[in-house]
Amino acid sequence: MPLLSPAVLPILLLIGSNLFMTTAWYGHLKYPSAPLWIAVMASWGIALVEYWLAVPANRIGYGTYTGAELKAIQEVISITIFVGFSVLVLGEKLTLNTGLGFILIGLGAFFIFNGPFK
């Protein structure tokens, strides 16, 4: 099954992982009046699910991808999800500076996979 291949499954798991990670790290910003200890504990609980997806993603993907490639995939997924989260959940605007910064990070990932010095 193609979705269960070691090339695709890690990417799907990393997408799920990053949905939880972004929610854990930034979701509490919607509730600034909540006590900090509650925000930390809620975030920690959400992050536990993130780890249950990220660790298998990296374990399954390693060998098909190098460690650097897995990290680059994770970063591109993370930024893509964060952009959507910041706009849709936090109500922030995507500025030109932010967009350019994210594009440069994506360019870094491109060079990890396709750089001239492989």
Sequence and secondary structure as in RCSB ss.txt:
>XXXX:A:sequence
MPLLSPAVLPILLLIGSNLFMTTAWYGHLKYPSAPLWIAVMASWGIALVEYWLAVPANRIGYGTYTGAELKAIQE
VISITIFVGFSVLVLGEKLTLNTGLGFILIGLGAFFIFNGPFK
>XXXX:A:secstr
 GGGSTTTHHHHHHHHHHHHHHHHHHGGGG TTS HHHHHHHHHHHHHHHHHHHHHHHHHHBTTB HHHHHHHHH
HHHHHHHHHHHHHTS     HHHHHHHHHHHHHHHHHHH TT 
